[in-house]
Amino acid sequence: MPAKLPRLLITVLISITTSILAGAQTDNHLATHRSELFKVTRDTVQVSIEGRLYGALLINDKYYAFYHIRDSMSTRPIRKFFIIRKNGQIEKEIKLPEGILNDTYPKIYYWRDRIWVNTEFYKGTYLLYEDRSKFEQMTDILKVPFFENENTEVTSECRGEFGSTIYFKNKQTGTIYSSYAGCPLIVNKSGDKYFINIAGMRYSDIVEIQDPVPSGSAPVDKIIFEDNSLSSDFYIATSFLVDSTLYNIYNFNHIEFGHGENKERITGTKDSVKIGTIRDGVFNPVYTFKDRFHIEFQQHLMPDYQICIFHTEERVQIGFKADDPPYMEGKYGVIEIAGNELRIHYFFSKRNM
């Protein structure tokens, strides 16, 4: 017969086992809680375009996308515009007018069920006529609100170093209130407070502004996050609300070098991209992406839905003619942020698969 264990030893073993099981249950609960905070999905879209994704929106299961394509006759790329079905099939290429081709930073918008492009250097607005496969220039410059509901419309005038103004218009009375906090990138509203990401060259502050419309008083801005260090490796790329909590994506800086340097395109990061909250001016991470990419905000289409694009630090040689330096291409794609869901769509060229 096997020897009997002393009663005291049995009690100790039971106590230890119970503690281990309790600890395991606690760890599992914590892991489950964290995994359920954000629902992140990934898929791959195979697209027969060899070039850099410059800007894109996903509208009604179609990508409306700017690409930069290598020009074998020049050191500068050619800008092209494509309509791409969600399965990656190119529906059509839209010929771009000179005003968009020659602009430094054309910006694509979806507004009132149409696709628009605003040009930056020579101010202009172009409307896409999809049935005629062409852009036509409008007489007036389009101003798409950063935020709009039944009571308020938020717009801005951005003049760089000459100062920028944010306007809050009471849609019922027509009264306009203004703040000189800066040039907004994205506007979120929770309760009676606006959280506004201010766009900078390599940084993005976040300011909080009390809604001026109900009180009728001048808006007062308070900086809740400040990141204006030019040596910083990270900055806030975009922010979004989940259950009235403001979450921010802490994105690594992307650096490019010209042809006079050793490499044409260098992307580096010391850390992974994270999602976090801000408390007392400090970023507190709550989620880390396994992806290592550079995110660029595109448009806030609804209060709980926005589009971003991204490129990764992974690079592969693509099939252009011999070039010096070699034309290197990363993986590109589109991110949909809908509440706590982040849907990451990777774009790959079929010819490079």
Secondary structure as the mmCIF struct_conf table of DSSP 4:
data_model
#
loop_
_struct_conf.conf_type_id
_struct_conf.id
_struct_conf.beg_label_comp_id
_struct_conf.beg_label_asym_id
_struct_conf.beg_label_seq_id
_struct_conf.end_label_comp_id
_struct_conf.end_label_asym_id
_struct_conf.end_label_seq_id
HELX_LH_PP_P HELX_LH_PP_P1 PRO A 2 PRO A 6
HELX_RH_AL_P HELX_RH_AL_P1 ARG A 7 LEU A 37
BEND BEND1 PHE A 38 PHE A 38
STRN STRN1 LYS A 39 GLN A 46
BEND BEND2 GLY A 51 GLY A 51
STRN STRN2 ARG A 52 ILE A 59
TURN_TY1_P TURN_TY1_P1 ASN A 60 ASP A 61
STRN STRN3 LYS A 62 ILE A 69
TURN_TY1_P TURN_TY1_P2 SER A 72 MET A 73
BEND BEND3 SER A 74 ARG A 76
HELX_LH_PP_P HELX_LH_PP_P2 PRO A 77 PRO A 77
STRN STRN4 ILE A 78 ARG A 85
TURN_TY1_P TURN_TY1_P3 LYS A 86 ASN A 87
BEND BEND4 GLY A 88 GLY A 88
STRN STRN5 ILE A 90 ILE A 94
STRN STRN6 LYS A 95 LYS A 95
HELX_LH_PP_P HELX_LH_PP_P3 LEU A 96 PRO A 97
HELX_RH_AL_P HELX_RH_AL_P2 GLU A 98 LEU A 101
TURN_TY1_P TURN_TY1_P4 ASN A 102 ASN A 102
BEND BEND5 THR A 104 TYR A 105
STRN STRN7 LYS A 107 TRP A 111
TURN_TY1_P TURN_TY1_P5 ARG A 112 ASP A 113
STRN STRN8 ARG A 114 THR A 119
TURN_TY1_P TURN_TY1_P6 GLU A 120 LYS A 123
STRN STRN9 GLY A 124 TYR A 129
HELX_RH_3T_P HELX_RH_3T_P1 GLU A 130 ARG A 132
TURN_TY1_P TURN_TY1_P7 SER A 133 SER A 133
STRN STRN10 LYS A 134 GLN A 137
BEND BEND6 THR A 139 ASP A 140
HELX_LH_PP_P HELX_LH_PP_P4 ILE A 141 LEU A 142
BEND BEND7 PHE A 146 PHE A 146
STRN STRN11 PHE A 147 GLU A 148
BEND BEND8 GLU A 150 ASN A 151
STRN STRN12 THR A 152 CYS A 158
HELX_RH_3T_P HELX_RH_3T_P2 GLY A 160 PHE A 162
STRN STRN13 SER A 164 ASN A 170
TURN_TY1_P TURN_TY1_P8 LYS A 171 THR A 173
STRN STRN14 ILE A 176 SER A 179
BEND BEND9 ALA A 181 ALA A 181
STRN STRN15 PRO A 184 SER A 190
TURN_TY1_P TURN_TY1_P9 GLY A 191 ASP A 192
STRN STRN16 LYS A 193 ALA A 199
BEND BEND10 MET A 201 ARG A 202
STRN STRN17 SER A 204 GLN A 210
HELX_RH_AL_P HELX_RH_AL_P3 PRO A 212 SER A 215
HELX_LH_PP_P HELX_LH_PP_P5 SER A 217 PRO A 219
STRN STRN18 ASP A 221 PHE A 225
TURN_TY1_P TURN_TY1_P10 LEU A 230 SER A 231
BEND BEND11 ASP A 233 ASP A 233
STRN STRN19 PHE A 234 VAL A 242
TURN_TY1_P TURN_TY1_P11 ASP A 243 SER A 244
STRN STRN20 THR A 245 PHE A 252
STRN STRN21 HIS A 254 GLU A 256
TURN_TY1_P TURN_TY1_P12 HIS A 259 GLY A 260
BEND BEND12 GLU A 261 ASN A 262
BEND BEND13 GLU A 264 GLU A 264
STRN STRN22 ARG A 265 THR A 267
BEND BEND14 LYS A 270 ASP A 271
STRN STRN23 LYS A 274 ARG A 279
TURN_TY1_P TURN_TY1_P13 ASP A 280 GLY A 281
STRN STRN24 VAL A 282 THR A 288
BEND BEND15 LYS A 290 ASP A 291
STRN STRN25 PHE A 293 MET A 302
TURN_TY1_P TURN_TY1_P14 PRO A 303 ASP A 304
STRN STRN26 TYR A 305 GLN A 317
BEND BEND16 GLY A 319 PHE A 320
HELX_LH_PP_P HELX_LH_PP_P6 LYS A 321 ALA A 322
BEND BEND17 ASP A 324 PRO A 325
STRN STRN27 MET A 328 ALA A 338
TURN_TY1_P TURN_TY1_P15 GLY A 339 ASN A 340
STRN STRN28 GLU A 341 PHE A 348
HELX_RH_3T_P HELX_RH_3T_P3 LYS A 350 ASN A 352
#
